[in-house]
Amino acid sequence: MMSGYVSGSALPRIILNDFKKMKLIIPPLDILQRFESILIPIYEKIRLTNDKNLNLKQTRARLLTRLISDFSC
C-alpha cells in the first residue's frame, strides 16, 4: 500500500503530506490491551537481561583489571 507513495531512488522516502492520504487500520481497544499484556512481560524480560549483561560486563572489566595487576606483580 505504501509503495505508491514512495519517492526518491537513492534514499526512498514518504512525504509527510502523503501520510495524511493513507488509511490506517487500528484494532479495537480490547485487542490492543491484550497485545500490550503480552508485550509488557517480554519487554521487562529484555530490560532485565540488558541490565544483567551490563552488570556482567562491568564485573568482567573489574576482574580482568585485578587479574592483570595481580599477575604482573
C-alpha positions in Angstrom: 0.0 0.0 0.0 2.8 2.4 0.9 4.9 1.7 -2.2 2.7 4.0 -4.2 3.7 6.9 -2.0 7.5 6.3 -2.0 9.6 8.9 -3.8 13.4 9.2 -4.3 15.6 6.4 -5.7 18.9 6.8 -3.8 17.1 7.4 -0.5 13.4 6.2 -0.7 11.1 8.3 1.5 7.5 9.1 2.0 6.5 12.8 2.0 4.7 13.9 5.2 1.6 15.1 3.3 1.3 11.6 1.8 0.8 10.1 5.3 -2.5 12.1 5.5 -3.8 10.2 2.5 -3.1 6.8 3.9 -5.7 4.8 5.7 -4.6 3.0 8.9 -6.3 0.1 10.4 -6.5 0.5 14.2 -7.6 -2.6 16.2 -10.2 -2.3 18.9 -9.1 -1.3 22.4 -9.6 -4.8 23.8 -7.2 -6.3 21.3 -4.7 -3.6 21.9 -4.9 -4.2 25.6 -4.5 -8.0 25.2 -1.5 -7.3 22.9 0.0 -5.0 25.5 -0.5 -7.6 28.3 1.6 -10.0 26.2 4.3 -7.5 25.3 4.9 -5.9 28.7 6.4 -9.0 30.3 8.6 -9.6 27.2 9.9 -6.1 27.3 10.5 -6.3 31.1 12.5 -9.6 30.5 14.6 -7.8 27.8 15.3 -4.9 30.1 16.3 -7.2 33.0 18.5 -9.2 30.7 20.2 -6.0 29.4 20.8 -4.9 33.0 22.3 -8.3 33.8 24.6 -8.1 30.7 25.7 -4.6 31.7 26.5 -5.8 35.3 28.4 -8.8 33.9 30.5 -6.6 31.6 31.3 -4.3 34.5 32.2 -7.3 36.7 34.4 -8.8 33.9 36.3 -5.5 33.5 37.0 -5.2 37.2 38.1 -8.9 37.5 40.3 -8.5 34.4 41.9 -5.4 35.9 42.6 -7.2 39.1 43.9 -10.3 37.4 46.3 -8.3 35.2 47.5 -6.3 38.2 48.0 -9.4 40.4 49.7 -11.3 37.6 52.2 -8.6 36.7 53.5 -8.3 40.3 
